[in-house]
Amino acid sequence: HHPSMKFKTLLENHFHTERQPSFYASQMGISPNNFSKICKQHFLKTPSELIQERVILESKKLIHLSYKSMKEIASELNFDDENYFSRYFKKHVGISPTAFRENVGISIVADLSR
């Protein structure tokens, strides 16, 4: 199993709760430095960037595909509170989660899952 694929699987399973690259490195039995090198070689990004991207992707899905409040989304993604989630999202996306929802609207899929 290639380390980059193993990381993708670990990330899928743990990104809700684990945002520290060191967690993933230890799960893979490699040093954080090696982990960092592998990520840069295969994804051209740092482990932190890859983890953040996954969290943001999920945030966008939840904002767009559900009627959940920002508070519910923050808690589902294991942020301490809504404000912290909002700052994190805005830092990486450039707009607040609320503005993002206003821009993209709520998908018709959300109605199906209510």
N, C-alpha and C positions, 0 to 999 in steps of 0.2 A: 504494500500500500504506500503510495507516494506521500511524503509528509504534507505536501500542499493539499492533497485530497483529504487526508486525515484531519487537517486543520479545519477545512470547510465543514466536515461532518461534526467535529467538536463544536464549531461555532454555531451551527444550526441548533445543536442540542442545548447550548449553554448561554447564548448571547443575552437571554432575558435576565440572567443573574450575574454572569461573569464578564466584566469589562477590562480586567487586567491581563495584559499579554503574558505575564508570568504564570498565570493559571494555565493557559493553553500550552506554554512551553513545558511545564511540569507534567501535564497530562500526556504530552507526547514524548516525555523522557529525554528532552533535549535542553540545552542551556538557552536562556533568554537571548543571548547573542546569536546563537545558531538559528534560533527561531526567527529572529529579526532578518538574518541573511536570507533564509529560505523565502520569507514573505517578499522581500525586496526583489529576489531573483524571479520568483514566479508571478507575483502580482504587481510588481513595481510600486509597492506601497508598504508602509510600516504596519506591523501588527495592529497598532492602535487605530490607524486609519481604516483598516479592514473591519475591525470590530465596530467602530463608529458607523461605518457605512451600513453594516447589517442592522444596527439599532435604528438608524434613520430610515432605512427601507421599510422596516416593520412599522415604525411610527407613521410613515406616510400611508401605508396600507390601512392601518387602524383608523387614521383620520379620515381617509377617503372612503373606505369600505364599511364603516360602521357608524352608528349614532352615539358611540361611547363619548362621554365627556373627556376633556383633557385630563381631568383628575383620574378617571378610570384608566385611561391610556397610560398615564404616568405610573400608576400603581401596577398595571399589567407588565410594564417594562422595567419594573423594579427601581424607579426613581424615588428618591426620598419624598419629594412632593412635586406638585404641579409646576411651581416656579422653577425648580431645578430642571425639570423636563423641558419647560418652555425655553429656558436659557440655552440648554444643550442643543435643542432643535434649531433655534435661531442662529446659534453660532455656526452650525454646519450647513444650514439650508439658506440662511440669509433673511428669512422671515419667520414670524412666530407661527406656532402650530395653528392658532386660530385664524391667522391671515391665510395660511396655506389651505385650510379647509374652505375659507371663503372663496379662494381662487379656484380650487379644483372642484368644489362642491362635494356632495355626498353621492356616491355611486348608486345606481339603481340596484346593484347587488345588495346594498345595505338593507333595502326593503325586503329582499327575499330572505334575509337571515334574521329578521326581527322576530 
